[in-house]
Protein backbone atom coordinates (compact mmCIF):
# COMPACT_ATOMS: atom_id res chain seq x y z
CA UNK A 1 0.00 0.00 0.00
CA UNK A 2 1.64 3.22 -1.19
CA UNK A 3 0.46 5.94 1.16
CA UNK A 4 1.98 8.96 2.84
CA UNK A 5 3.26 8.81 6.41
CA UNK A 6 1.38 10.69 9.11
CA UNK A 7 3.70 10.35 12.08
CA UNK A 8 1.22 11.72 14.60
CA UNK A 9 -1.07 8.71 13.99
CA UNK A 10 1.43 6.34 15.63
CA UNK A 11 -0.10 4.82 18.76
CA UNK A 12 -3.43 6.60 18.17
CA UNK A 13 -6.49 4.65 19.32
CA UNK A 14 -8.62 4.09 16.21
CA UNK A 15 -12.09 2.54 15.92
CA UNK A 16 -13.52 1.59 12.50
CA UNK A 17 -16.92 0.17 11.61
CA UNK A 18 -16.82 -2.47 8.89
CA UNK A 19 -13.04 -2.54 9.00
CA UNK A 20 -12.41 -6.09 7.81
CA UNK A 21 -13.69 -6.04 4.24
CA UNK A 22 -14.13 -3.74 1.25
CA UNK A 23 -12.93 -0.17 1.73
CA UNK A 24 -12.82 -0.80 5.48
CA UNK A 25 -10.08 -3.43 5.15
CA UNK A 26 -7.87 -0.94 3.31
CA UNK A 27 -8.59 1.67 5.99
CA UNK A 28 -7.59 -0.74 8.75
CA UNK A 29 -4.37 -1.57 6.93
CA UNK A 30 -3.66 2.10 6.31
CA UNK A 31 -3.86 2.92 10.01
CA UNK A 32 -1.88 -0.17 10.99
CA UNK A 33 0.89 0.92 8.61
CA UNK A 34 1.03 4.23 10.52
CA UNK A 35 1.55 2.34 13.77
CA UNK A 36 -1.92 3.06 15.15
CA UNK A 37 -3.84 0.81 17.52
CA UNK A 38 -6.89 -0.29 15.56
CA UNK A 39 -10.12 -1.95 16.61
CA UNK A 40 -12.81 -2.66 14.06
CA UNK A 41 -16.27 -4.16 14.19
CA UNK A 42 -18.36 -6.05 11.67
CA UNK A 43 -20.81 -8.95 11.53
CA UNK A 44 -18.75 -11.46 9.54
CA UNK A 45 -15.67 -13.20 10.88
CA UNK A 46 -12.42 -11.37 10.15
CA UNK A 47 -9.90 -13.54 12.01
CA UNK A 48 -8.03 -14.48 8.83
CA UNK A 49 -7.73 -10.82 7.86
CA UNK A 50 -6.31 -9.98 11.31
CA UNK A 51 -3.78 -12.80 10.93
CA UNK A 52 -2.74 -11.40 7.55
CA UNK A 53 -2.35 -7.87 8.92
CA UNK A 54 -0.29 -9.04 11.89
CA UNK A 55 2.07 -10.94 9.60
CA UNK A 56 2.36 -8.03 7.17
CA UNK A 57 2.68 -5.12 9.60
CA UNK A 58 3.64 -6.74 12.93
CA UNK A 59 0.64 -4.83 14.26
CA UNK A 60 -2.51 -6.88 14.86
CA UNK A 61 -5.89 -5.14 14.79
CA UNK A 62 -8.56 -6.10 17.30
CA UNK A 63 -11.69 -7.54 15.76
CA UNK A 64 -15.01 -7.44 17.63
CA UNK A 65 -17.98 -9.14 16.03
CA UNK A 66 -20.88 -6.72 16.23
CA UNK A 67 -24.19 -6.03 14.48
CA UNK A 68 -24.31 -2.26 13.93
CA UNK A 69 -28.08 -2.25 14.25
CA UNK A 70 -27.67 -3.33 17.90
CA UNK A 71 -26.83 -0.03 19.60
CA UNK A 72 -26.20 -1.70 22.98
CA UNK A 73 -23.62 -4.02 21.38
CA UNK A 74 -22.07 -1.08 19.55
CA UNK A 75 -21.68 0.84 22.80
CA UNK A 76 -20.21 -2.21 24.49
CA UNK A 77 -17.62 -2.62 21.73
CA UNK A 78 -16.55 1.01 22.12
CA UNK A 79 -16.27 0.65 25.90
CA UNK A 80 -14.13 -2.47 25.42
CA UNK A 81 -11.92 -0.66 22.91
CA UNK A 82 -11.35 2.25 25.29
CA UNK A 83 -10.51 -0.17 28.12
CA UNK A 84 -8.01 -2.08 25.99
CA UNK A 85 -6.30 0.62 23.91
CA UNK A 86 -7.15 3.91 25.57
CA UNK A 87 -9.59 6.68 24.63
CA UNK A 88 -10.60 6.54 20.98
CA UNK A 89 -9.22 9.63 19.27
CA UNK A 90 -10.04 8.56 15.70
CA UNK A 91 -13.49 7.24 14.82
CA UNK A 92 -14.21 6.10 11.25
CA UNK A 93 -17.87 5.36 10.49
CA UNK A 94 -17.35 3.33 7.33
CA UNK A 95 -19.82 0.43 7.33
CA UNK A 96 -22.77 0.62 4.94
CA UNK A 97 -25.16 -1.42 2.82
CA UNK A 98 -25.95 -0.08 -0.64
CA UNK A 99 -28.64 -2.66 -1.41
CA UNK A 100 -30.67 -1.81 -4.51
CA UNK A 101 -34.43 -1.72 -4.16
CA UNK A 102 -37.51 -0.40 -5.98
CA UNK A 103 -39.84 2.28 -4.69
CA UNK A 104 -42.47 -0.43 -4.30
CA UNK A 105 -42.73 -2.93 -2.78
CA UNK A 106 -40.67 -1.53 0.09
CA UNK A 107 -42.14 -1.56 3.59
CA UNK A 108 -41.50 0.63 6.66
CA UNK A 109 -39.43 -2.10 8.25
CA UNK A 110 -37.26 -2.24 5.11
CA UNK A 111 -36.74 1.52 5.28
CA UNK A 112 -35.93 1.42 8.99
CA UNK A 113 -33.45 -1.42 8.48
CA UNK A 114 -31.53 0.60 5.88
CA UNK A 115 -31.33 3.64 8.16
CA UNK A 116 -30.34 1.44 11.10
CA UNK A 117 -27.33 0.28 9.08
CA UNK A 118 -26.43 3.37 7.08
CA UNK A 119 -27.19 6.38 9.30
CA UNK A 120 -28.06 5.59 12.91
CA UNK A 121 -24.67 4.08 13.90
CA UNK A 122 -22.86 7.30 12.97
CA UNK A 123 -24.77 9.18 15.65
CA UNK A 124 -24.45 6.58 18.40
CA UNK A 125 -20.75 5.84 17.87
CA UNK A 126 -20.10 9.58 18.07
CA UNK A 127 -22.17 9.82 21.23
CA UNK A 128 -20.14 7.00 22.78
CA UNK A 129 -16.65 8.25 21.88
CA UNK A 130 -17.19 11.98 22.53
CA UNK A 131 -16.54 11.94 26.31
CA UNK A 132 -13.24 10.09 25.87
CA UNK A 133 -12.16 12.37 23.03
CA UNK A 134 -12.94 15.43 25.13
CA UNK A 135 -10.92 14.07 28.04
CA UNK A 136 -8.03 13.27 25.68
CA UNK A 137 -7.99 16.85 24.41
CA UNK A 138 -9.74 16.27 21.10
CA UNK A 139 -10.14 13.84 18.25
CA UNK A 140 -11.25 13.27 14.69
CA UNK A 141 -14.49 11.67 13.51
CA UNK A 142 -14.75 10.68 9.85
CA UNK A 143 -18.16 9.74 8.48
CA UNK A 144 -18.50 7.93 5.18
CA UNK A 145 -21.11 9.58 3.01
CA UNK A 146 -21.23 9.12 -0.79
CA UNK A 147 -21.48 11.10 -4.00
CA UNK A 148 -24.51 8.96 -4.88
CA UNK A 149 -26.93 11.58 -3.55
CA UNK A 150 -25.02 14.40 -5.24
CA UNK A 151 -25.37 12.54 -8.54
CA UNK A 152 -29.09 11.96 -7.96
CA UNK A 153 -28.75 8.21 -8.38
CA UNK A 154 -31.92 6.13 -8.46
CA UNK A 155 -32.71 2.54 -7.57
CA UNK A 156 -31.61 2.65 -3.93
CA UNK A 157 -33.30 5.69 -2.43
CA UNK A 158 -33.07 4.52 1.20
CA UNK A 159 -29.28 4.37 0.92
CA UNK A 160 -29.07 7.67 -0.97
CA UNK A 161 -31.22 9.38 1.67
CA UNK A 162 -29.02 8.02 4.46
CA UNK A 163 -25.86 9.25 2.75
CA UNK A 164 -27.35 12.72 2.36
CA UNK A 165 -28.31 12.58 6.03
CA UNK A 166 -24.74 11.74 7.01
CA UNK A 167 -23.50 14.99 5.49
CA UNK A 168 -26.05 16.96 7.50
CA UNK A 169 -25.28 15.00 10.65
CA UNK A 170 -21.57 15.64 10.14
CA UNK A 171 -22.07 19.39 9.97
CA UNK A 172 -24.36 19.49 12.99
CA UNK A 173 -21.99 17.39 15.11
CA UNK A 174 -18.99 19.45 14.02
CA UNK A 175 -20.69 22.56 15.36
CA UNK A 176 -21.65 20.86 18.62
CA UNK A 177 -18.31 19.18 19.31
CA UNK A 178 -15.96 21.86 18.02
CA UNK A 179 -15.54 23.55 21.42
CA UNK A 180 -14.10 20.26 22.70
CA UNK A 181 -11.54 20.17 19.86
CA UNK A 182 -13.35 17.28 18.23
CA UNK A 183 -13.41 17.55 14.45
CA UNK A 184 -16.12 15.89 12.36
CA UNK A 185 -15.77 15.53 8.60
CA UNK A 186 -17.33 13.46 5.85
CA UNK A 187 -15.63 11.45 3.13
CA UNK A 188 -17.54 11.31 -0.17
CA UNK A 189 -16.25 8.37 -2.22
CA UNK A 190 -17.19 7.83 -5.81
CA UNK A 191 -17.75 4.39 -7.30
CA UNK A 192 -15.05 2.32 -5.62
CA UNK A 193 -14.72 -1.07 -7.29
CA UNK A 194 -14.67 -3.39 -4.31
CA UNK A 195 -15.30 -7.11 -4.70
CA UNK A 196 -18.96 -6.54 -3.79
CA UNK A 197 -19.40 -3.91 -6.49
CA UNK A 198 -17.73 -6.09 -9.10
CA UNK A 199 -19.88 -9.08 -8.20
CA UNK A 200 -23.21 -7.26 -8.12
CA UNK A 201 -23.34 -4.16 -10.31
CA UNK A 202 -20.17 -3.49 -12.29
CA UNK A 203 -21.26 -4.55 -15.76
CA UNK A 204 -19.03 -3.51 -18.68
CA UNK A 205 -21.70 -1.04 -19.79
CA UNK A 206 -22.06 0.52 -16.33
CA UNK A 207 -18.30 0.78 -15.89
CA UNK A 208 -17.85 2.46 -19.26
CA UNK A 209 -20.67 4.94 -18.62
CA UNK A 210 -19.31 5.89 -15.21
CA UNK A 211 -15.76 6.31 -16.45
CA UNK A 212 -17.08 8.67 -19.10
CA UNK A 213 -18.37 10.92 -16.30
CA UNK A 214 -15.02 11.00 -14.48
CA UNK A 215 -12.39 13.62 -15.25
CA UNK A 216 -9.69 11.08 -14.40
CA UNK A 217 -10.09 8.07 -16.66
CA UNK A 218 -9.23 5.39 -14.15
CA UNK A 219 -11.59 3.46 -11.90
CA UNK A 220 -11.30 3.96 -8.16
CA UNK A 221 -9.92 1.24 -5.90
CA UNK A 222 -10.41 1.04 -2.14
CA UNK A 223 -6.79 2.10 -1.63
CA UNK A 224 -7.57 5.44 -3.31
CA UNK A 225 -9.75 6.41 -0.33
CA UNK A 226 -7.19 5.68 2.38
CA UNK A 227 -5.00 8.77 2.01
CA UNK A 228 -7.92 11.15 2.43
CA UNK A 229 -9.06 9.39 5.59
CA UNK A 230 -5.57 9.40 7.10
CA UNK A 231 -5.27 13.10 6.29
CA UNK A 232 -8.54 13.88 8.08
CA UNK A 233 -7.52 11.72 11.04
CA UNK A 234 -4.13 13.43 11.36
CA UNK A 235 -3.40 16.77 12.96
CA UNK A 236 -2.25 17.80 9.49
CA UNK A 237 -5.91 18.74 8.96
CA UNK A 238 -6.36 20.18 12.44
CA UNK A 239 -8.39 23.19 11.30
CA UNK A 240 -10.67 21.23 8.98
CA UNK A 241 -14.09 20.35 10.30
CA UNK A 242 -17.68 20.23 9.01
CA UNK A 243 -16.29 19.50 5.53
CA UNK A 244 -17.16 16.93 2.86
CA UNK A 245 -14.06 15.63 1.09
CA UNK A 246 -14.90 14.20 -2.34
CA UNK A 247 -12.71 11.43 -3.78
CA UNK A 248 -14.45 10.34 -6.97
CA UNK A 249 -12.13 10.91 -9.90
CA UNK A 250 -13.91 14.13 -10.79
CA UNK A 251 -17.59 13.27 -11.22
CA UNK A 252 -19.21 15.84 -8.93
CA UNK A 253 -18.00 19.31 -8.03
CA UNK A 254 -18.21 21.27 -4.78
CA UNK A 255 -17.73 24.91 -3.93
Sine and cosine of phi, psi and omega as CSV:
sin_phi,cos_phi,sin_psi,cos_psi,sin_omega,cos_omega
0.00,0.00,0.89,-0.46,-0.06,-1.00
-0.99,-0.10,1.00,-0.07,-0.02,-1.00
-0.74,-0.67,0.34,-0.94,0.03,-1.00
-0.94,0.33,0.33,-0.94,0.06,-1.00
-0.99,-0.11,0.75,-0.66,0.09,-1.00
-0.88,-0.48,1.00,-0.07,-0.20,-0.98
-0.89,0.45,-0.44,0.90,-0.03,-1.00
-0.96,0.28,-0.15,0.99,0.03,-1.00
-0.99,0.12,-0.19,0.98,0.04,-1.00
-0.87,0.49,0.76,-0.65,0.01,-1.00
0.94,0.34,0.07,1.00,0.10,-1.00
-0.90,0.43,0.54,-0.84,0.07,-1.00
-1.00,-0.03,0.92,-0.40,-0.14,-0.99
-0.88,-0.48,0.68,-0.73,0.03,-1.00
-0.80,-0.60,0.81,-0.59,-0.07,-1.00
-0.80,-0.60,0.73,-0.68,0.13,-0.99
-1.00,0.02,0.67,-0.74,-0.02,-1.00
0.91,0.42,0.63,0.78,-0.15,-0.99
-1.00,0.00,0.22,0.98,-0.04,-1.00
-0.90,-0.43,0.07,1.00,0.00,-1.00
-0.43,-0.90,0.29,-0.96,0.03,-1.00
0.85,0.53,-0.60,-0.80,0.04,-1.00
-0.86,0.52,-0.61,0.80,-0.05,-1.00
-0.85,0.53,-0.60,0.80,0.01,-1.00
-0.90,0.44,-0.65,0.76,0.04,-1.00
-0.92,0.39,-0.58,0.81,0.05,-1.00
-0.90,0.43,-0.72,0.70,0.03,-1.00
-0.84,0.54,-0.73,0.68,0.00,-1.00
-0.90,0.44,-0.63,0.78,0.02,-1.00
-0.87,0.50,-0.68,0.73,0.03,-1.00
-0.95,0.32,-0.62,0.78,0.05,-1.00
-0.87,0.49,-0.64,0.77,0.01,-1.00
-0.90,0.43,-0.39,0.92,0.06,-1.00
-1.00,0.10,-0.12,0.99,-0.03,-1.00
1.00,0.03,0.27,0.96,0.01,-1.00
-0.97,0.22,0.34,-0.94,0.13,-0.99
-1.00,-0.09,0.89,-0.46,-0.17,-0.99
-0.87,-0.48,0.78,-0.63,0.22,-0.98
-0.88,-0.47,0.67,-0.74,0.10,-1.00
-0.71,-0.70,0.41,-0.91,0.01,-1.00
-0.83,-0.56,0.54,-0.84,0.18,-0.98
-0.19,-0.98,0.17,-0.99,-0.07,-1.00
-0.98,0.19,-0.65,0.76,-0.09,-1.00
-0.99,0.10,0.42,-0.91,-0.05,-1.00
-0.92,0.40,0.70,-0.71,-0.02,-1.00
-0.79,-0.61,0.41,0.91,-0.04,-1.00
-0.88,0.48,-0.68,0.73,-0.02,-1.00
-0.89,0.45,-0.63,0.78,0.05,-1.00
-0.90,0.44,-0.68,0.73,0.03,-1.00
-0.88,0.47,-0.64,0.77,0.06,-1.00
-0.87,0.49,-0.70,0.72,0.00,-1.00
-0.88,0.47,-0.69,0.73,-0.02,-1.00
-0.92,0.39,-0.62,0.78,0.02,-1.00
-0.90,0.44,-0.67,0.75,0.01,-1.00
-0.92,0.39,-0.61,0.79,-0.09,-1.00
-0.98,0.19,-0.61,0.79,-0.14,-0.99
-0.88,-0.48,-0.03,1.00,-0.09,-1.00
0.79,0.61,0.58,0.82,-0.04,-1.00
-0.50,-0.87,0.98,-0.18,-0.11,-0.99
-1.00,0.04,0.79,-0.61,0.11,-0.99
-0.97,0.25,0.36,-0.93,0.11,-0.99
-0.99,-0.13,0.80,-0.61,0.01,-1.00
-0.95,-0.31,0.80,-0.60,0.08,-1.00
-0.86,-0.51,0.86,-0.51,0.04,-1.00
-0.96,0.29,0.80,-0.60,-0.12,-0.99
-0.40,-0.91,0.68,-0.73,0.13,-0.99
-1.00,-0.03,0.90,-0.45,-0.08,-1.00
-0.89,0.47,-0.36,0.93,0.01,-1.00
-0.97,0.23,-0.18,0.98,0.03,-1.00
-0.99,-0.12,1.00,-0.09,-0.10,-0.99
-0.90,0.44,-0.59,0.81,0.02,-1.00
-0.88,0.47,-0.68,0.74,0.02,-1.00
-0.92,0.38,-0.60,0.80,0.04,-1.00
-0.89,0.46,-0.72,0.69,0.03,-1.00
-0.89,0.47,-0.65,0.76,0.01,-1.00
-0.90,0.44,-0.64,0.77,0.00,-1.00
-0.91,0.41,-0.58,0.82,0.03,-1.00
-0.94,0.33,-0.66,0.75,0.05,-1.00
-0.88,0.48,-0.66,0.75,0.03,-1.00
-0.90,0.43,-0.67,0.74,0.01,-1.00
-0.87,0.50,-0.72,0.70,0.00,-1.00
-0.90,0.44,-0.59,0.81,0.01,-1.00
-0.93,0.36,-0.56,0.83,-0.11,-0.99
-1.00,-0.02,-0.53,0.85,-0.08,-1.00
-0.76,-0.66,0.24,0.97,0.05,-1.00
1.00,0.00,0.13,-0.99,-0.03,-1.00
-0.81,0.58,0.70,-0.71,0.02,-1.00
-0.95,0.30,0.86,-0.51,0.02,-1.00
-0.93,-0.36,-0.10,1.00,0.15,-0.99
-0.72,-0.70,0.87,-0.49,0.05,-1.00
-0.90,-0.44,0.80,-0.60,0.04,-1.00
-0.86,-0.50,0.94,-0.33,0.04,-1.00
-1.00,0.00,1.00,-0.01,-0.13,-0.99
-0.97,-0.24,-0.58,0.82,-0.18,-0.98
-0.87,0.49,0.61,-0.79,-0.01,-1.00
-0.32,-0.95,0.23,-0.97,0.10,-1.00
-0.68,-0.73,0.94,-0.35,-0.04,-1.00
-0.99,-0.13,0.67,0.75,0.02,-1.00
-0.82,0.57,0.73,-0.68,0.08,-1.00
-0.99,0.16,0.55,-0.84,0.01,-1.00
-0.34,-0.94,0.45,-0.90,0.06,-1.00
-0.99,0.13,0.18,-0.98,0.12,-0.99
-0.89,0.45,-0.64,0.77,0.01,-1.00
-0.55,-0.84,0.67,-0.74,0.02,1.00
-0.98,0.17,0.67,-0.74,0.06,-1.00
-0.34,-0.94,0.92,-0.40,-0.17,-0.98
-1.00,-0.10,0.26,-0.97,0.02,-1.00
-0.80,0.60,-0.62,0.78,0.00,-1.00
-0.93,0.37,-0.50,0.86,0.08,-1.00
-0.92,0.38,-0.70,0.72,0.04,-1.00
-0.87,0.50,-0.75,0.66,-0.03,-1.00
-0.88,0.47,-0.63,0.78,0.01,-1.00
-0.87,0.49,-0.68,0.73,-0.01,-1.00
-0.91,0.41,-0.62,0.79,0.04,-1.00
-0.95,0.31,-0.57,0.82,0.03,-1.00
-0.90,0.44,-0.46,0.89,0.04,-1.00
-1.00,0.00,-0.70,0.72,-0.25,-0.97
-0.99,-0.12,-0.28,0.96,-0.06,-1.00
-0.76,-0.65,-0.75,0.66,-0.11,-0.99
-0.84,0.54,-0.66,0.75,-0.03,-1.00
-0.87,0.50,-0.52,0.86,-0.02,-1.00
-0.88,0.48,-0.60,0.80,0.02,-1.00
-0.95,0.32,-0.73,0.68,-0.15,-0.99
-0.98,0.22,-0.47,0.88,0.14,-0.99
-0.93,0.38,-0.65,0.76,0.05,-1.00
-0.88,0.48,-0.71,0.70,0.03,-1.00
-0.83,0.55,-0.64,0.77,-0.07,-1.00
-0.97,0.25,-0.58,0.81,-0.07,-1.00
-1.00,0.03,-0.32,0.95,-0.12,-0.99
-0.84,0.54,-0.70,0.71,0.00,-1.00
-0.87,0.49,-0.67,0.75,0.01,-1.00
-0.92,0.39,-0.63,0.77,0.05,-1.00
-0.89,0.45,-0.69,0.73,0.01,-1.00
-0.86,0.50,-0.72,0.70,-0.01,-1.00
-0.90,0.43,-0.51,0.86,0.00,-1.00
-0.99,0.16,-0.11,0.99,0.01,-1.00
0.99,-0.12,0.16,0.99,0.05,-1.00
0.70,-0.71,0.01,-1.00,0.00,-1.00
0.01,-1.00,0.00,-1.00,-0.02,-1.00
-0.76,-0.65,0.78,-0.62,0.06,-1.00
-0.91,-0.42,0.78,-0.63,-0.06,-1.00
-0.83,-0.55,0.91,-0.41,-0.03,-1.00
-0.98,-0.22,0.77,-0.64,0.03,-1.00
-0.99,0.10,0.93,-0.37,0.18,-0.98
-0.99,-0.17,-0.56,-0.83,-0.03,-1.00
-0.19,-0.98,0.50,-0.87,0.10,-0.99
-0.97,0.23,-0.04,1.00,-0.05,-1.00
-0.84,0.54,-0.63,0.78,0.00,-1.00
-0.98,0.22,-0.46,0.89,0.05,-1.00
-0.95,0.31,-0.45,0.89,0.04,-1.00
-0.99,0.10,-0.24,0.97,-0.06,-1.00
0.94,0.33,0.62,0.79,-0.04,-1.00
-0.93,0.37,0.60,-0.80,0.04,-1.00
-0.95,-0.32,0.15,-0.99,0.07,-1.00
1.00,-0.05,-0.06,1.00,0.07,-1.00
-0.38,-0.93,0.85,0.52,-0.16,-0.99
-0.90,0.43,-0.50,0.87,0.03,-1.00
-0.90,0.43,-0.67,0.74,0.04,-1.00
-0.92,0.39,-0.72,0.69,-0.02,-1.00
-0.87,0.49,-0.66,0.75,0.02,-1.00
-0.90,0.43,-0.65,0.76,0.02,-1.00
-0.89,0.46,-0.67,0.74,-0.02,-1.00
-0.92,0.39,-0.59,0.80,0.12,-0.99
-0.90,0.43,-0.65,0.76,0.03,-1.00
-0.88,0.47,-0.57,0.82,0.01,-1.00
-0.89,0.46,-0.62,0.78,0.03,-1.00
-0.90,0.44,-0.68,0.73,0.06,-1.00
-0.91,0.41,-0.67,0.74,0.04,-1.00
-0.87,0.49,-0.68,0.73,0.01,-1.00
-0.84,0.55,-0.72,0.69,-0.05,-1.00
-0.94,0.35,-0.62,0.78,0.04,-1.00
-0.91,0.41,-0.67,0.74,0.01,-1.00
-0.94,0.35,-0.56,0.83,0.04,-1.00
-0.88,0.48,-0.65,0.76,0.02,-1.00
-0.92,0.40,-0.67,0.74,-0.07,-1.00
-0.95,0.32,-0.61,0.79,-0.13,-0.99
-0.99,-0.13,-0.16,0.99,-0.01,-1.00
-0.81,0.59,-0.67,0.74,0.01,-1.00
-0.86,0.51,-0.35,0.94,0.04,-1.00
-0.99,-0.11,0.24,0.97,0.00,-1.00
0.88,0.48,0.55,0.84,0.09,-1.00
-0.96,-0.27,0.87,-0.49,-0.01,-1.00
-0.99,-0.11,0.61,-0.79,0.00,-1.00
-0.73,-0.68,0.88,-0.47,0.00,-1.00
-0.75,-0.66,0.31,-0.95,0.05,-1.00
-0.91,-0.41,0.61,-0.80,0.18,-0.98
-0.98,-0.22,0.71,-0.71,-0.04,-1.00
-0.88,-0.47,1.00,0.08,0.00,-1.00
-0.96,0.27,0.48,-0.88,0.20,-0.98
-0.99,0.10,-0.47,-0.88,-0.03,-1.00
-0.99,0.16,0.98,-0.17,-0.01,-1.00
-1.00,-0.03,0.83,-0.56,-0.13,-0.99
-1.00,0.08,0.97,0.26,0.12,-0.99
-0.97,0.24,0.13,-0.99,0.03,-1.00
-0.85,0.52,-0.63,0.77,0.01,-1.00
-0.88,0.47,-0.71,0.70,0.00,-1.00
-0.90,0.44,-0.67,0.74,-0.01,-1.00
-0.91,0.41,-0.60,0.80,-0.02,-1.00
-0.95,0.31,-0.58,0.81,-0.20,-0.98
-0.98,-0.22,-0.65,0.76,-0.24,-0.97
-0.73,-0.69,-0.17,0.99,-0.13,-0.99
-1.00,0.05,0.95,0.32,0.10,-0.99
-0.96,0.28,0.37,-0.93,0.04,-1.00
-0.82,0.57,-0.62,0.79,-0.01,-1.00
-0.92,0.39,-0.69,0.73,-0.01,-1.00
-0.92,0.40,-0.64,0.76,0.01,-1.00
-0.90,0.43,-0.69,0.72,-0.01,-1.00
-0.91,0.42,-0.66,0.75,-0.01,-1.00
-0.91,0.41,-0.64,0.77,-0.01,-1.00
-0.94,0.34,-0.66,0.75,0.00,-1.00
-0.88,0.47,-0.53,0.85,0.05,-1.00
-0.89,0.47,-0.53,0.85,-0.02,-1.00
-0.98,0.18,-0.35,0.94,-0.03,-1.00
-0.98,0.18,0.60,-0.80,0.16,-0.99
-0.94,0.35,-0.68,0.74,0.03,-1.00
-1.00,-0.03,0.85,-0.53,-0.16,-0.99
-1.00,0.02,0.85,0.53,0.05,-1.00
-0.52,-0.85,0.74,-0.67,-0.03,-1.00
-0.93,0.37,0.52,-0.86,-0.01,-1.00
-0.99,0.16,0.65,-0.76,0.16,-0.99
-0.95,-0.33,0.29,-0.96,-0.01,-1.00
-0.84,0.54,-0.57,0.82,-0.02,-1.00
-0.90,0.44,-0.38,0.93,0.01,-1.00
-0.94,0.35,-0.28,0.96,-0.04,-1.00
-1.00,-0.02,-0.35,0.94,-0.17,-0.98
-0.89,0.45,-0.72,0.70,-0.07,-1.00
-0.85,0.52,-0.66,0.75,0.02,-1.00
-0.90,0.44,-0.62,0.78,0.02,-1.00
-0.93,0.37,-0.70,0.72,0.03,-1.00
-0.88,0.48,-0.65,0.76,0.04,-1.00
-0.87,0.50,-0.71,0.70,0.00,-1.00
-0.94,0.35,-0.47,0.88,0.03,-1.00
-0.97,0.26,-0.52,0.85,-0.09,-1.00
-0.98,0.19,0.38,-0.93,0.11,-0.99
-0.93,0.36,-0.14,0.99,0.12,-0.99
-0.82,0.57,-0.54,0.84,-0.01,-1.00
-0.97,-0.25,0.54,0.84,-0.22,-0.98
-0.87,0.49,-0.39,0.92,0.02,-1.00
-0.96,-0.27,0.30,0.96,0.10,-1.00
-0.98,-0.20,0.85,-0.53,0.13,-0.99
-0.42,-0.91,0.36,-0.93,-0.03,-1.00
0.91,0.42,0.38,0.93,-0.06,-1.00
-0.96,-0.28,0.36,-0.93,0.08,-1.00
-0.87,-0.50,0.94,-0.33,-0.07,-1.00
-1.00,-0.08,0.92,-0.39,-0.05,-1.00
-1.00,0.02,0.78,-0.63,0.12,-0.99
-0.77,-0.64,1.00,0.00,-0.13,-0.99
-0.64,-0.77,0.20,0.98,-0.02,-1.00
0.97,0.24,0.12,0.99,0.07,-1.00
1.00,-0.05,0.71,0.71,0.07,-1.00
-1.00,-0.04,-0.78,0.62,0.00,-1.00
-0.96,-0.28,0.31,-0.95,0.03,-1.00
-0.81,-0.58,0.51,-0.86,0.05,-1.00
-0.81,-0.58,0.29,-0.96,0.04,-1.00
1.00,-0.01,0.00,0.00,0.00,0.00
